[in-house]
Amino acid sequence: MRVTIAGAGNVGRSIARELIANGHEILLIDRSPGAIKPDSVPEAEWLLADACEMSSLEEADLETVDVAIAATGDDKVNLVHSLLAKTEFGVPRTVARVNHPSNEWMFDELWGVDVAVSTPRLMCALVEEAVTVGDLVRLFSFRGGKSNLVEMTLPAGSPMEGRRIGELSLPGEAVLVAIIRDGAARPPDRDAALEYSDELLFIVDPSNEVELANYLAPNTVRVPAREPDEETSL
C-alpha cells in the first residue's frame, strides 16, 4: 500500500519503519524543518509541508494513497487532516492518533476518521485487562465505535463455567472470537467447554456490553463506565 503519515516525530517515524518493514510505500509529512530527518527513515519519502493545507496535500498526491495516518501531537491537526483526506481526496482509510482522552468522542466518521487510536485508553485497557475478573474490559473500538473488541476473564461461580460454547446464547449478536487459556490463544470450538479463568474475547455492539457482562457473570457488582465528556480540550 501507499501510506502517508502526517507528523514526522518519534511516533510517525516509528510507524513508518514498521510499515516499510512490511513492504509498504511511505510518505512522511511535517511542517517543521526540524522534524525532517531523511536519514532516520531513508526508505521513506519526505515532504516539508502543512498537512492541513489543501495545496500541500495536492503536492503529496493524496488522492493516490490507500491509507492516511494522522500521527501528530496536536488533535486539531489530526482531525483536520483526516477530514480533508476523506472528503476532499477520497482516501479509502484514515487512522488518527488521539492525544487527549477528552477529545476522543470527536474522532469519528463525521470528522473523516475510520480508526482512532488513543494511547491513554489503550494503556488503561491493558492495565484493567490484567487485573479485572468478571467484568468486561473494552480493548478497541472499530469504525467509530459501532463495534468493540472486549475481554472478560470468566470468574469462579459463573453459570457459564462448564457450558459448551455451542450452547451459549450471547446477547446482541455478540461474537466470541478467541479464548486465551494457560497463556495460549485458541479458536472458540463449539464443542469445547468454558473454564474458570478463561480470557474471552468478543466483538460486540457497545449497547450490548452490559447485557453481555451480566450474561457471563451475573453476580459481579459493576461500576458504570465513565464516558468521555462531550467537551473538547482542543
C-alpha positions in Angstrom: 0.0 0.0 0.0 0.9 3.6 -0.4 0.6 5.3 3.0 1.0 8.9 4.1 1.9 9.8 7.7 1.2 13.4 8.9 3.6 14.0 11.7 7.3 13.0 11.4 8.0 12.9 15.1 9.0 9.9 17.1 5.6 8.3 16.7 5.3 9.0 13.0 8.8 7.7 12.3 8.2 4.5 14.3 5.0 3.8 12.3 6.9 4.4 9.1 9.6 2.0 9.9 7.1 -0.8 10.8 5.1 -0.3 7.6 8.2 -0.1 5.4 9.4 -3.4 7.0 6.1 -4.9 5.9 6.6 -3.7 2.3 4.6 -0.5 2.1 5.5 2.8 0.5 5.6 5.6 3.0 5.4 9.4 2.7 6.1 11.4 5.9 4.7 14.9 6.0 5.7 17.6 8.6 5.7 21.4 8.5 8.6 21.7 10.9 12.0 21.8 9.3 13.5 20.2 12.4 11.3 17.2 12.0 12.5 16.4 8.5 15.2 13.8 9.1 15.5 11.7 6.0 18.5 9.8 7.4 16.3 8.4 10.2 14.0 6.6 7.8 15.9 6.6 4.5 13.4 4.3 2.7 10.6 6.8 3.1 9.7 9.8 1.0 9.7 13.1 2.9 7.7 16.3 2.4 8.1 19.6 4.3 4.6 20.9 4.2 1.5 21.7 6.3 -0.7 18.5 6.4 -3.8 20.7 6.9 -3.3 22.8 3.7 -5.0 21.7 0.5 -2.1 22.7 -1.7 0.3 20.6 0.4 -2.0 17.6 0.2 -2.3 18.0 -3.6 1.5 18.1 -3.7 1.5 14.8 -1.8 -0.9 13.3 -4.4 -3.1 12.3 -1.5 -5.8 11.0 -3.9 -3.4 8.2 -4.8 -2.8 6.8 -1.3 -4.5 3.8 0.3 -4.2 4.9 3.9 -3.7 8.4 5.5 -2.4 8.4 9.1 -2.6 11.5 11.3 0.1 11.0 13.9 0.9 14.5 15.2 0.8 15.5 18.8 -2.0 18.0 18.0 -5.5 16.7 18.0 -6.7 19.6 15.9 -4.3 18.8 13.2 -5.1 15.1 13.2 -8.8 15.9 12.9 -8.5 18.4 10.1 -6.0 16.2 8.2 -8.4 13.2 8.4 -11.4 15.2 7.3 -9.5 16.6 4.3 -8.1 13.2 3.4 -11.5 11.6 3.5 -13.8 14.3 2.0 -11.5 16.1 -0.5 -9.2 13.3 -1.6 -11.4 10.2 -1.1 -8.7 8.3 0.8 -10.2 4.8 1.5 -8.9 4.5 5.1 -7.9 7.1 7.7 -6.2 6.4 11.0 -5.9 9.2 13.6 -3.9 9.5 16.8 -5.8 10.8 19.9 -3.6 12.6 22.3 -6.1 13.8 24.8 -8.9 11.4 26.0 -11.4 14.2 26.4 -11.2 14.7 22.6 -11.8 11.1 21.7 -15.6 11.5 21.1 -14.8 13.7 18.1 -12.7 11.2 16.3 -15.5 9.5 14.3 -16.8 9.3 10.7 -18.1 12.9 10.9 -14.5 14.0 11.0 -13.4 11.5 8.4 -11.8 9.2 10.9 -12.1 5.4 10.2 -9.9 4.3 13.1 -9.0 6.3 16.2 -6.0 5.2 18.3 -6.0 6.6 21.8 -2.8 5.7 23.6 -4.1 6.6 27.1 -7.2 4.4 26.6 -5.1 1.5 25.3 -2.8 1.7 28.3 -5.8 1.8 30.7 -7.4 -1.1 28.9 -4.2 -3.2 29.2 -4.0 -2.4 33.0 -7.6 -3.3 33.5 -7.4 -6.4 31.5 -4.5 -7.6 33.7 -6.4 -7.1 37.0 -10.1 -7.4 36.2 -12.1 -10.6 36.6 -15.8 -10.9 35.9 -16.3 -7.6 34.1 -15.8 -6.5 30.5 -12.8 -4.5 29.5 -13.0 -2.6 26.3 -9.8 -3.1 24.3 -10.5 -1.5 21.0 -13.3 0.3 19.0 -13.9 -0.4 15.3 -15.4 2.0 12.8 -16.2 4.9 15.0 -17.4 2.8 18.0 -20.1 0.8 16.2 -18.4 -2.4 17.4 -15.9 -3.0 20.2 -13.4 -5.7 21.0 -13.9 -6.5 24.6 -12.4 -9.0 27.1 -13.6 -10.8 30.1 -11.9 -13.2 32.4 -14.5 -15.8 33.5 -14.9 -15.7 37.3 -15.3 -18.6 39.6 -19.0 -19.4 40.0 -20.1 -18.1 36.6 -23.1 -20.0 35.3 -21.2 -20.3 32.0 -18.4 -22.3 33.6 -18.6 -25.8 32.1 -21.0 -24.8 29.3 -20.3 -25.8 25.8 -19.6 -22.8 23.5 -22.2 -24.1 21.0 -24.9 -23.8 23.8 -24.2 -20.1 24.5 -26.9 -17.6 23.6 -24.9 -14.4 23.5 -26.9 -11.3 23.7 -27.0 -8.7 20.9 -25.4 -10.9 18.3 -22.1 -10.7 20.2 -19.4 -12.9 18.7 -16.8 -14.9 20.7 -13.7 -14.6 18.6 -11.0 -16.2 20.8 -10.3 -17.9 24.1 -7.0 -17.4 25.9 -6.3 -20.3 28.3 -3.0 -21.0 30.0 -1.4 -18.2 28.0 -2.3 -19.7 24.7 -5.0 -18.4 22.3 -7.4 -20.8 20.7 -10.4 -20.6 18.4 -13.9 -21.0 20.0 -14.6 -24.7 19.2 -18.4 -25.2 19.5 -17.9 -28.5 21.4 -15.4 -27.1 23.9 -16.4 -26.0 27.4 -15.6 -22.8 29.1 -13.4 -22.9 32.2 -12.8 -20.7 35.1 -10.1 -18.0 34.4 -10.6 -18.3 30.6 -9.9 -14.9 28.9 -12.8 -14.5 26.4 -12.5 -12.0 23.5 -15.7 -10.8 22.0 -16.8 -8.4 19.2 -20.0 -6.7 20.4 -22.1 -3.6 19.9 -21.4 -1.1 22.6 -25.1 -1.0 23.6 -25.0 -4.7 24.4 -21.8 -4.7 26.6 -23.6 -4.6 29.9 -26.1 -7.3 28.9 -23.2 -9.5 27.8 -21.3 -8.9 31.1 -24.4 -9.8 33.1 -25.0 -12.9 31.0 -21.5 -14.2 31.6 -21.1 -13.1 35.3 -24.5 -12.1 36.7 -23.2 -11.9 40.3 -20.5 -9.4 39.7 -21.0 -5.9 41.1 -20.4 -3.4 38.3 -19.4 0.2 38.3 -20.9 2.1 35.3 -18.3 3.0 32.8 -17.5 6.7 32.6 -18.0 8.1 29.2 -15.7 10.9 27.9 -17.0 14.4 28.5 -18.5 15.8 25.3 -16.4 18.9 25.7 -13.2 19.2 23.8 -10.0 20.4 25.3 -8.8 21.4 21.8 
